[in-house]
Amino acid sequence: MVTVIDTTKPEKAKLRHPEKAHKPDSEITKKPDWIRVKAPVSKGYRETRNIVQANNLVTVCEEAGCPNIGECWDKKHATFMIMGEICTRACAFCNVMTGKPNALDQSEPENVAKAVVEMGLKHVVITSVDRDDLDDGGAEHFAQVIGAIRKASPETTIEILTPDFLRKDGALEVVVAAKPDVFNHNLETVASNYLTVRPGARYFHSMRLLQRVKELDPTIFTKSGIMVGLGETRNEVLQLMDDFRVADVDFLTIGQYLQPTRKHHRVVSYVTPDEFKSYETNAYAKGFLMVSASPLTRSSHHAGDDFAKLKAARDAKNAK
């Protein structure tokens, strides 16, 4: 037997979250019985993964460690994450890599459109990292992706999940002019948590962004979501619902926060299914067209089916 010793100095591994490296570890608590997902091993999952890789695409399903990836990819549902996999923000809850992003891939709009056709998607969700380094925050790139999908697959409905375009004058107008079917921007948590959970964002700017979409184009559905279990109170969640209704948001999602690593914000509490049901009941009473509230609810989970329900709910409301 021959033992080979590599004496070359390995390149230092790039930290996924360099801004969190100095933080003390926080305890990852055991998940309750009601939070269980299947391992992604199905044939459909592998086929979706192959299409994503063949087109050199990034998905938030992988980058953010979504617990529903096995279920969604088995059905050939994937949320494409454009403008790279490196984010300029450093939110305390998020597992997407942070740092200095690369230049935009000019072939990405066509590659995304090609994947939409190959997967036969009737409804597609497009999200992105924050790109504070770009003058328009990536608004024109969003518009190009929407346009490429419209050209390649005219029958596919398009849902976008955007950054907040903070201090990017005119950016929102560019995206709205591209006419996505659903404009989603997640507030993620209640106002009192912003300094610790989402320090690079501003609660009322994000709320105003959603309101402005409706002012620019009332035909576009607006959507937003939050995580619970980050230390918020019930009254704060109910107040957030009221703020959303003032902004005329159509669709609300509420899911359980799950801690990605020991360096991320800790899970303060696991919200029970009964509490989620109570939030759903209250949200419908406040006038939302659609509400999805459960421990494993995520912004893009069942997005296609939910879009059909959303249209039906608006039609029924208008009929009255």
C-alpha positions in Angstrom: 0.0 0.0 0.0 1.3 3.5 -0.9 0.2 6.5 1.1 0.3 9.8 -0.8 0.5 13.0 1.2 -0.6 16.2 -0.5 1.8 18.9 0.8 0.3 21.7 -1.3 -1.6 24.4 0.6 -5.3 24.2 -0.2 -7.1 27.3 -1.2 -9.1 28.7 1.7 -12.7 27.8 1.4 -15.0 30.7 0.7 -17.3 31.5 3.5 -21.0 31.4 2.6 -21.8 34.0 5.2 -18.6 35.9 6.1 -20.6 38.6 8.0 -21.8 35.9 10.4 -18.5 34.2 11.1 -17.8 36.2 14.2 -21.2 35.6 15.7 -21.5 33.1 18.6 -23.3 29.9 17.8 -27.0 29.7 18.7 -28.7 26.5 19.7 -30.7 24.7 17.0 -33.8 23.4 18.7 -35.5 20.1 17.8 -38.3 20.5 15.3 -41.8 19.5 16.5 -43.6 16.5 15.1 -45.7 18.6 12.8 -42.7 19.7 10.7 -41.7 16.7 8.6 -40.6 16.6 4.9 -39.6 13.7 2.6 -36.1 13.5 1.3 -35.7 14.6 -2.4 -35.1 11.3 -4.2 -37.9 10.9 -6.8 -37.5 10.6 -10.6 -39.2 13.9 -11.1 -36.9 15.7 -8.7 -33.8 14.3 -10.6 -35.3 15.4 -14.0 -35.9 18.9 -12.7 -32.4 19.1 -11.3 -31.0 18.0 -14.6 -32.9 20.7 -16.5 -31.8 23.4 -14.0 -28.1 22.3 -14.3 -28.2 22.0 -18.1 -29.3 25.6 -18.5 -26.8 26.9 -15.9 -29.6 28.2 -13.7 -29.8 29.0 -10.0 -32.9 28.2 -7.9 -33.9 29.7 -4.6 -35.1 26.2 -3.7 -31.5 25.1 -3.5 -29.8 28.3 -2.3 -32.2 29.0 0.5 -32.5 25.3 1.5 -36.3 25.2 1.1 -37.8 22.2 2.9 -40.4 21.7 0.1 -37.8 21.1 -2.7 -38.5 17.4 -3.0 -42.3 17.9 -3.4 -42.0 20.8 -5.8 -39.3 19.5 -8.0 -41.0 16.1 -8.3 -43.9 18.1 -9.9 -41.5 20.1 -12.0 -42.1 23.3 -10.0 -39.1 25.4 -9.4 -38.4 29.0 -8.4 -35.7 30.4 -10.6 -33.3 32.9 -8.9 -31.8 35.3 -11.4 -28.8 37.7 -11.2 -26.5 35.1 -9.6 -26.4 33.4 -6.2 -24.5 36.1 -4.2 -26.6 38.6 -2.4 -25.5 42.1 -1.3 -27.6 42.0 1.9 -27.0 40.0 5.0 -30.4 39.2 6.6 -30.2 37.2 9.8 -32.6 34.5 8.6 -31.4 33.8 5.1 -29.1 31.1 3.8 -28.4 32.6 0.4 -24.7 33.4 0.0 -23.6 37.0 0.8 -20.7 39.0 -0.7 -19.8 40.8 -3.9 -21.9 39.6 -6.8 -20.6 38.8 -10.3 -21.6 40.6 -13.5 -25.1 39.9 -14.9 -25.3 36.9 -17.3 -26.8 38.4 -20.4 -27.9 35.0 -21.7 -29.9 34.3 -18.5 -33.3 35.6 -19.8 -33.2 33.2 -22.7 -31.9 30.4 -20.6 -34.8 30.8 -18.1 -37.3 31.0 -20.9 -35.8 27.8 -22.4 -36.1 26.0 -19.1 -39.7 27.1 -18.7 -40.5 25.5 -22.1 -38.6 22.3 -21.4 -40.4 21.9 -18.0 -43.8 22.7 -19.6 -44.5 25.3 -16.9 -48.0 26.8 -16.9 -47.0 29.1 -14.0 -43.4 30.2 -13.2 -41.9 32.0 -10.2 -38.9 34.3 -10.7 -37.0 35.7 -7.8 -33.5 37.2 -7.3 -30.8 38.1 -4.8 -30.6 41.7 -3.8 -28.3 43.6 -6.2 -27.7 46.9 -4.4 -24.5 47.2 -6.5 -26.6 47.8 -9.7 -27.9 51.3 -10.5 -31.5 49.9 -11.0 -31.2 47.0 -8.5 -31.7 44.6 -11.4 -35.1 46.0 -12.5 -34.2 45.9 -16.2 -33.0 42.3 -15.9 -36.3 41.3 -14.4 -38.1 42.9 -17.3 -35.9 41.1 -19.8 -36.6 37.8 -18.1 -40.3 38.4 -18.1 -40.2 39.4 -21.8 -38.2 36.3 -22.8 -40.7 34.0 -21.1 -43.6 35.8 -22.7 -42.0 35.3 -26.1 -41.1 31.7 -25.6 -44.2 30.6 -23.7 -47.0 33.1 -24.1 -49.5 31.0 -22.1 -47.3 30.7 -19.0 -48.3 33.0 -16.2 -45.5 34.8 -14.4 -45.0 35.5 -10.8 -42.1 37.5 -9.6 -40.6 37.8 -6.1 -38.5 40.9 -6.0 -36.1 42.8 -3.8 -37.2 46.1 -2.3 -35.3 48.3 -4.8 -34.4 50.5 -1.9 -33.0 53.9 -3.1 -33.4 52.8 -6.8 -35.6 55.5 -8.2 -37.7 54.4 -11.2 -36.8 50.7 -10.8 -40.2 49.6 -9.7 -41.9 51.3 -12.6 -39.6 49.3 -15.1 -40.7 46.0 -13.5 -44.4 46.8 -13.4 -44.3 47.9 -17.0 -43.2 44.4 -18.0 -46.6 43.2 -16.6 -46.0 40.2 -14.5 -49.2 38.4 -13.4 -48.2 38.4 -9.7 -45.9 40.9 -8.0 -44.6 39.4 -4.7 -42.3 41.2 -2.3 -41.9 39.6 1.1 -41.8 41.7 4.3 -40.5 38.5 6.1 -41.3 39.7 9.7 -43.0 42.3 11.8 -41.8 45.9 12.0 -40.2 45.6 15.5 -37.8 42.8 14.2 -36.3 44.7 11.3 -33.2 45.9 13.0 -32.2 42.4 14.0 -33.8 40.2 11.3 -33.7 42.4 8.1 -31.3 45.3 8.9 -30.7 46.3 5.3 -34.4 46.8 4.6 -37.1 49.3 5.8 -40.5 48.0 6.8 -42.5 51.0 5.6 -40.6 51.2 2.3 -41.4 47.6 1.5 -45.1 48.1 2.4 -45.2 51.2 0.2 -43.6 49.3 -2.6 -46.5 46.9 -2.7 -49.0 49.7 -2.5 -47.3 51.5 -5.4 -47.6 48.4 -7.6 -51.4 48.6 -7.3 -51.4 52.3 -8.0 -49.3 51.7 -11.2 -51.3 48.7 -12.4 -54.4 47.6 -10.5 -54.7 44.4 -12.7 -51.5 42.9 -11.2 -52.0 40.7 -8.2 -49.9 41.6 -5.2 -48.5 39.2 -2.7 -46.3 39.2 0.4 -45.2 36.8 3.1 -43.8 36.6 6.6 -42.2 34.0 8.8 -43.3 33.5 12.4 -41.3 32.1 15.2 -38.8 35.1 15.2 -40.1 36.6 18.5 -43.1 38.5 17.1 -46.3 38.8 19.1 -49.7 37.8 17.9 -50.9 41.5 18.0 -47.9 42.5 15.8 -48.9 39.9 13.2 -52.5 41.2 13.2 -51.2 44.8 12.9 -49.1 43.7 9.9 -52.2 42.2 8.3 -53.9 45.6 8.7 -51.0 47.4 7.1 -51.1 44.9 4.1 -54.8 45.6 3.6 -54.2 49.4 3.6 -51.6 48.7 0.9 -54.3 46.6 -1.0 -52.2 43.4 -0.9 -54.2 40.4 -2.3 -52.4 37.4 -1.1 -50.7 36.7 2.2 -48.4 33.7 3.1 -47.3 32.8 6.6 -44.8 30.1 7.4 -42.6 28.9 10.2 -39.1 30.2 10.4 -36.5 27.4 10.3 -32.9 28.2 11.3 -30.4 27.3 8.5 -27.2 27.2 10.7 -26.0 28.0 14.2 -24.9 31.4 13.0 -28.4 32.5 11.9 -31.1 34.0 14.0 -32.4 31.4 16.5 -36.0 30.0 16.4 -37.7 31.7 19.2 -40.8 29.5 19.0 -42.5 26.9 16.9 -46.0 28.0 16.1 -48.6 25.3 16.3 -50.9 24.3 13.4 -53.9 25.6 15.4 -52.2 29.0 15.7 -51.6 29.1 11.9 -55.2 28.3 11.3 -56.2 31.2 13.6 -54.0 33.5 11.6 -55.6 32.3 8.3 -59.1 32.9 9.7 -58.2 36.4 10.8 -56.6 37.2 7.5 -59.6 36.2 5.5 -61.8 38.2 7.8 -59.6 41.3 7.0 -60.3 40.9 3.3 -57.4 39.1 1.7 -58.3 37.3 -1.5 -56.0 34.4 -0.7 -54.2 33.2 2.5 -51.8 30.4 2.9 -50.7 29.8 6.5 -49.0 26.6 7.8 -45.7 25.6 9.2 -44.3 24.6 5.8 -45.9 27.4 3.8 -43.3 29.2 1.6 -43.9 32.1 -0.9 -43.7 29.9 -4.0 -45.2 26.7 -2.6 -48.1 25.6 -4.8 -47.8 28.9 -6.6 -49.5 27.6 -9.8 -52.6 26.2 -8.0 -52.8 29.3 -5.8 -52.7 31.6 -8.8 -55.8 29.8 -10.2 -57.6 30.2 -6.9 -56.5 33.8 -6.7 -58.1 34.6 -10.1 -61.2 32.8 -9.1 -61.4 34.8 -5.8 -61.1 38.1 -7.6 -63.7 37.1 -10.2 -66.1 36.2 -7.4 -65.5 39.4 -5.6 -66.0 41.5 -8.7 -69.2 39.6 -9.5 -70.7 40.8 -6.2 
